[in-house]
């Protein structure tokens, strides 16, 4: 597992107490819903650099899900699935990690209090951000606005439970 991937898994595992629900067992490294690209192809997120950025909030990506119920894509409302591969800007907090500057990947969470740091946090309260090549972010205790291309990407932990379902190909963090 690469260092960047390990960092994301460690951050998301920190959320696992509340940012996931039970699901069918899968290998720990399985990403479901990721858009594969052939060698030399431009990833889908890089194909829309000139499209306008849409401001969204964690409330916009929230959906009804019973506590403890397994996640399935049919739970997602159309307003969420319509964001797939759209350029968005979302405000939140960078989940603290060992690294403070030069972050190429991090987890963006709804708030810095009990929501995503303790039991009961919802699966839709975190977004895995992977900065585009050459772009990085720095940790801040203040809220940040992250712009990039939104994707539905299921990330599961070693126990098969969902750790995250949203990803963002980050362009800018302010």
N, C-alpha and C positions, 0 to 999 in steps of 0.2 A: 504494500500500500504506500503511495507516495506521501511525502510529508504534508502537502497541502490537503490531500484527501483525509489523512489521519487527523489533522487539525479540525476539519469540518465534522468528522465523525465524533471527535471528543467534545466539541461544542454542542453538537446536537444531542449527544448522549446526556449532557448536563441538563438538557430540557426534557429528557425522556420520562421523567416522573409525571409530567403533566402534558407534554406536547405529543402524545401519541395514544393510540388505542391498540387493542390486540388485533392481530391479523394473521393470515396464514404464514407458516414458517417459510423463510427464504434464506439463501446465503447472505451473510452480513454485507457483502460488497455489492449486492444487487441493486441497481437503480432501475426502477420500472418507469416507463414513460419518457425516458430520455430520448432525444432525437439523435439517432446515430448519423455520423457523417463519414463519408469515405475519405481516405487520405487525399489531401490537397483540396478538398471542397471547403467552401466558406460555410461556417455554421449558420443556421437559419437566423439567429439573432443579429448577425452582422449584415444581413441583407436589407435592413430598414434603417440605416443611420439618419435619413432625412425625414422620417415620419415624425409627426408631432408627439410630444410627450404628454401623456394623460396622468393627471394627479389622482392617485387612489389612496385609500387609507386601509388600515387593517379591518375596519368595519365593512369595507367594500368586498373583502375576500372572505368574510365570515360566512358560515353556513350552518344549518341545523344538523347536529349530530349528537346522539345520545351518549352520555358519558360511559366509557367502557365498550361502546359498540365498535366493530371493525370499520375501517375506512374503505369505501368503494367509490369509484369515480362518479357513479350515478347520484351521489349525495351532493355533488357540486351544482349550484344553480347556474343557469345560462350566463348571468352577469359575470361569473368567475371564469367559466370556460371561454367566454368571448375575449378575455384578456390574454389568452395564450398567444405568445409571440408578438404582443403589443409592447410598445415603448411606454413605460410608466415611471412615475416618481412616487415613492412611498416613504413616509417618515416613521422612524422608530429608533431603537437603541441597539448599538452594537453589543452583542453578548461578549463579556470579557473573556480573553484567552491569555495565553502566555506571551503572545507577541503584541506589541503596542503600535508599531509603525510598519509600513510596507506590507499591509495585509492584502493578500491576493484573494483570500476567501474569508468569510465570516458569516455569522448568523445574525440576522436582524430580527429583533423581537418587538412586540407591541409596546411594552413598557419595562421599566427597570425595577419594578416592585414585585409583588407576589404573583402576577399573572403568569409569567413564563419561567420563574425561578423556583416554583414550588409545585406541590401536587395540585392537580385540578386545572392546569393550563391547557388550553385547547390546541389542537393540531394546527389550526389556521392562524395561530399567534406567532409563527416564526417563518422566516424566509431565508433560505440558504443563498447567499450572494457570492458569486464567483466573478471577480473583476476581469474585464477584458484584458488581453495581453498588453503589457506595458502600463497598465493602470493599477493603482494601489489605493488603500485607505489607511487612515490612522484611527486608533481607538479614541473614543471620547466618552465622557460621562454624560454629555449633553445629547439631546436627540439629534439625529442626522437625517438628511433627505438623500435617498439613494435613487439614482435614475438608471434605467437599463431595460432590458427586454425580459418580460415576465414569462415564465414557463411553468407548466405543471410537471413536476418531477418527484416521484415517490422515492423517498430514502428510508430504508428499513434498518433497524439495528440487528445485532447478533441473534436476538430472540425472535426476529421476524416481525416485530411491531413497527408501525410507522413512526418515524422520528420527525419527518418533514414531508410536505407534499408540494411546497412552492419553492421555486428557484428564480433567481434574477441574474442575468448576465450584466454585471455592473459596468456602467460607463463613467459615472461620476458620483462622488460622495461629498456632500457639503453640510 
